[in-house]
Amino acid sequence: MAPDFLALPLEIRLEIYGLVFGRGKAVIAVKNGHTSSSMLPQNSTFQTHTQRSSQLLRVSKSVLMEARPILYANTTFHVLNQVFAGKLPTTITNGHPCAPFIKQLIWQVDCDLLKHFYPGDLRLDPEDTAQWNSLELRCRADTWRNSFLGEWCDRESFVKGREQVLAYARVFQIAMGTHTASNVNLIEDRSQLGRGRIILRLSRNRQNLTQEVLSLPPA
C-alpha cells in the first residue's frame, strides 16, 4: 500500500475501510452435540461467510490494527447450536479470536428441550458487551414433537421456558446499557411462539427512545 494512504487522516482511512468491506454476515457453527457454557465458544468454525475480501488486512500490521475492527463491526455474527438439551450460556466466550471485535451477534439454539437456567451461574462483565450494538437470542424447537419448547408441548412448561429466556435477555439489556449514553431496547417477537420459537432482540438506541417490549394483546 502506498505510504501516502497512511498519511491520510485516520477518520478518512476508517471511512475507506468501511467502503471496502461493506456489510456482511458470518455463520459460526458449534460442533453438533457440543454443549458449551460460552455464547461464542472457541471450539466453533465459520460455516459460511458473506463474499467479502479481507486481503486488505494483510497489507501491513498498521492496516490490520485499524481495519480489522471495521470489518468485524460491519459483520453480523450468527452462532448456531444444535443439541438435544440446550442451555443458555453463562459466559460470553472462552477465547474465540473474534470476540473482542463483535458488535452485532445472533445466538441461536435448536434443541429438543431447554435446560433450566440459574441466574447465579451467569458470569457477565459489562465490559464484555460494552461494544455490542445488537444481540438477538433465538431458542427454537419447532421441528420436535412433544418438546419443551415445541408446538405440542405442555403450555405451562412452554411459558416457563420463555420466561427464563426473557429474564436472561434483561440481564444483557442492563449490561449493554452500562457506561454508555444510549438506551438498550428489548423487543420480543411473539409471532413465532406457536411454532416453538422464542425470539428476543436487544439493540442500542442513541436517540434515547423509550424501552419497548412487544407482546401480543391479551386473549
DAJOQUI-V747211 format. One line per field, one symbol per residue. phi: phi as a letter, one per 40 degrees, with the letter a starting at -180 (. if undefined). burial: + if it has 9 or more other ideal C-beta (glycine too) atoms within 8 Angstrom, else -. Layout:
phi=???
burial=???
This chain:
phi=.cdcccccddccccccdccccgbabbbbccddgcbbcbcbcccabccaadcbcbddcccacccdcccdccdcccbccbcbbbacbcaccbbcabhcccdcbcbbbbbbbbacabccbbdcccbbcdccbdccbaabbbbbaccbcfccbcccccccccccccccccccccccccccccgbcbcbcbbbcccbdcbgbbbbbbacbccfccdbbcaccdc
burial=-----+-+----++-+++--+--+++++++---+-+-++++--+----++-+---++-----++-+++-+++-++++++++++-+++++-++++-+-++-++++++++++++++--+------+-+-+++-+-+++++++++-+--++++--+---++--++-++++++++++++++----++++++++--++--++++++++++-----+--------
